């Protein structure tokens, strides 16, 4: 029904399969850390590590100059929130990594792994995360 209401033509759609990763008790979400990988039809795989909220001018200068790093502002009625994210082409095939139970860190660049280590609560490692999803959608 949503596709019809939005007037989306499925023949023009881009199909994406998105996987979010967290601990079973959602400790990353509670700490404002988002970790995901996705497959995009015809475009390959990418991955992201995101921290929300952040104060942009309090981020280390070296981090702000890192390739793939960006700051986003999500605005809504009555306020906004800034996020910092490190995006990269996935360093391994997302589907194969998940199907074959390979270490999740293989999906992330060294820079993303370092960013995750700085942002995540103590004791949480990429390889210990659970897969939440997939969530597939068309745009």
C-alpha positions in Angstrom: 0.0 0.0 0.0 2.8 2.4 0.9 4.3 2.0 -2.6 1.0 3.0 -4.2 0.4 5.9 -1.9 4.0 7.3 -2.5 3.6 6.8 -6.3 6.8 4.7 -6.5 7.4 2.8 -9.8 9.0 -0.5 -8.8 10.7 -0.7 -12.2 12.7 2.5 -11.3 13.4 1.4 -7.7 16.7 0.7 -6.2 16.6 -2.3 -3.9 18.7 -2.3 -0.7 19.3 -4.8 2.0 20.4 -3.3 5.2 21.9 -5.1 8.3 22.2 -3.4 11.6 24.5 -4.8 14.3 24.2 -4.4 18.1 24.4 -6.4 21.3 21.4 -8.5 22.2 20.6 -5.9 24.9 21.1 -3.0 22.4 24.0 -1.4 24.3 25.3 0.3 21.2 21.9 1.9 20.5 21.8 3.1 24.1 25.3 4.6 23.7 24.3 6.4 20.5 26.4 4.1 18.2 25.0 2.8 15.0 26.8 0.1 13.0 25.4 -1.2 9.7 26.3 -2.8 6.4 24.2 -2.8 3.3 23.9 -4.3 -0.1 22.6 -2.0 -2.9 21.4 -3.5 -6.1 23.8 -2.8 -8.9 26.1 -0.7 -6.7 27.8 -3.1 -4.3 28.3 -3.0 -0.6 29.0 -0.3 2.0 29.4 0.0 5.7 29.1 2.7 8.3 29.9 3.4 11.9 27.9 6.4 13.3 27.9 8.3 16.6 24.9 10.3 17.6 24.7 13.0 19.1 28.0 14.8 18.7 29.2 18.4 19.0 31.1 19.0 15.7 33.7 21.4 17.0 34.6 19.0 19.8 35.6 16.2 17.4 39.3 15.7 17.0 40.8 17.6 14.0 42.6 14.4 12.8 39.3 12.5 12.8 37.5 15.3 10.8 40.2 15.0 8.1 39.9 11.2 7.8 38.6 9.9 4.4 35.0 8.7 4.6 34.3 10.8 7.8 31.4 13.2 7.8 29.1 15.2 10.1 25.3 15.2 9.4 22.5 17.3 10.9 19.1 15.8 11.2 16.5 18.5 11.6 13.0 18.1 12.9 10.3 20.4 14.3 11.6 21.8 17.5 15.2 20.7 17.2 18.1 19.0 15.5 20.8 16.4 16.2 24.3 16.1 14.8 25.8 12.8 13.9 29.4 11.8 13.0 29.8 8.9 10.6 32.6 7.0 9.0 31.5 5.4 5.8 33.4 3.1 3.5 32.9 0.6 0.7 32.5 -2.7 2.6 35.9 -4.5 2.7 34.3 -7.9 2.2 31.1 -9.1 0.6 28.3 -8.5 3.0 26.1 -11.5 2.0 29.0 -13.9 2.0 30.4 -12.6 5.3 27.1 -13.1 7.1 26.1 -16.4 5.5 29.5 -17.9 6.2 29.8 -16.5 9.7 33.0 -14.6 9.0 34.2 -12.0 11.5 32.1 -8.8 11.2 35.3 -6.6 11.4 36.0 -7.8 7.8 33.2 -5.5 6.6 34.8 -2.4 8.0 38.0 -0.4 7.1 40.8 0.1 9.7 39.6 3.7 10.1 36.0 2.5 10.9 37.3 -0.1 13.3 39.3 2.6 15.2 36.3 4.9 15.2 34.1 2.1 16.6 36.7 1.3 19.3 36.7 5.0 20.4 32.8 5.3 20.4 31.6 1.9 21.6 31.1 1.1 25.3 34.0 -0.7 27.0 34.3 -4.4 26.2 32.2 -4.4 23.0 34.0 -5.5 19.9 32.7 -5.6 16.3 33.0 -9.4 16.1 30.8 -9.9 19.2 27.8 -8.0 17.7 24.6 -9.7 16.7 22.9 -9.1 13.3 19.6 -7.2 13.5 17.8 -7.5 10.2 18.0 -7.6 7.3 15.7 -4.7 6.5 15.0 -4.5 2.8 13.5 -1.5 1.1 13.1 0.2 -2.2 13.7 3.9 -2.9 
